[in-house]
Structure formats: structure tokens, C-alpha cells
Amino acid sequence: MNVEAQRRDPASLLGWMDRMLRTLRECPAFGVGTCTPVDTGEPSVLALHYEAPGGVMLAVHNLSDRRRTVDLGEQPGAEGDPIEVFADRRYDDLGPELKGVELAGSGYRWIRLRDTPGR
């Protein structure tokens, strides 16, 4: 498949990479924030909390090939409702308590917990 065909295909690897890089640019906490692991209570789920002056992000990754549901609880620095900014598929909306966060097998969700305008 050539590059032009991949640019037209939203399911292509090139399309995925473009969306992922755009999200990283919009979420500078991933690059400059302080990273803290979050206890998920599930050994196969990795959650990392990133806090920076420009915002707070939470990256949750299921390292298992089976579906998992985790309770992440209240996160430091969070303001307002959490907003999913990048994921491997469509999931149900997140609640403010981050309870019952679903992940498909090998799934991931990047969640904005706070955005500081004018960063």
C-alpha cells in the first residue's frame, strides 16, 4: 500500500501514527511532566500519571490479551471530568471517579485530567 492510499485510510498504520503524534503534541505533560505509576490493582494493567504546569494526563495500558476493568480512583491534580484523548477503540464515557475503566485486550486509553489553557 502506498503512502497516498494510507493517508486516505483512517485505519492504516500511517493514520494511527499521525493521530498519536498529534495527540502527543497537544498533551505536553507526557514529555515534560513528572511521571508517577498508579496502582491499578491489576498486574497486567500499567497506568502512569503525568503532571506538568500545562496539564495532567493519565496513560492506561492493558498488557494482557484479555479484557480488563480497573478502578483508578481520584487522581492528584485532576480538575473537572476526565476526557479521553486517544484510545485503541471507542469505549464508554469515563466517570469522574474513574471507576470501572474498561480496556480491551492489549488496549490503551490516554485520559486528560486537567488542561491549563495558554501553556
N, C-alpha and C positions, 0 to 999 in steps of 0.2 A: 504494500500500500504506500503510495507516495505522500508527500507532506501535504499537498493540497487536499487530497481525499481525507487525510486525518484531520485537517483543520475543519472540514465540513462535518465530520463525525463526532458528535458530543461524547460518544462512548469510547473514543480512541485514547490510547496512552498519551498522545500529544495534547489532547483536550484536557485530560485529567491533570497532566503536569502543568499546563497553563493555569488552570483553576487553583491548583495547590500553591503555585508560586505567587499568584495574585493575592491569595489569602494570607500567605506569609508576609507580604509587603504591607497589607492592611492591618496586621497584628504584630507590631514591633516587639511586644512583650516576649515573643518566642525567641528573638535574637538578643535582646538586652536585659530581659527580666531575670530575677532570681528564681531559680528552679527548685521546687520542693516536691518530693514524692508524696502522694496521697494514699493512705491506707484504704483499699477498696474492699477488704475482707475476702477477696477472691484472688488466689495466687496467679491466675492466668490473665488478670486484667491489670495493666500498667496505667496509672493516672499520674500526670505531672502538672503541678500548679505553677504558673509563671506570673510573677508580679513585677511590674515596672511603673515608672511615673506615667507612661502612656496607656496603661490599662492592665487588666488581669485576664489571663487565659487559662483554660484547663484542657489538656490533651488526654484523651482516654482511649486506650488501645487494647483490644482483646487479642491476646497471643495464642488463644486456643482456636481450634476449628469448630467449636460448638458455641451456640448462642449463650450469652451470659447477661445477667441483670445485676446491677450493683447499686448500692446506696452510697452516695458520695458526701452527703451532709452539707452543712453550712461551710462555705469556703471563705478564708480571710480575704478582705479587700473587695468582696462582691458588693455590687450595688444594682438594685433593680432585678428584673427577671433575666435568667441566663439565656443567651442566644447562640444557637448552633450556627457556626460559620463554615464548617467543612465536615463532610462525613462520607462514608463509603456507600450510603444509600439513604433513602428517606426513612426517618424514624418519627415516632410520636413526639409532640412538643414536650419540652422539658418543664418540670415544675420548679418553683423557686427553691424547694428544699433539696433538689437533685436526688430524689428517691426513685427507685425503680428505673434507673438509666439502662436502657437496653443496648446491647451490642450484638451484631450478627457474628458468626464465626469469622475470625480474622478481621473483625470490623473496627472502625475508629470513629471518633467524634471529637471535633475541636469546638470548644464552647467559650464564648466571650462572657466573662463575668462582670467586667467593668471596662468602659471605654472612656478615655479622657480626651474630649474634643480639643483641637488645637495643639496636639502633641508636637 
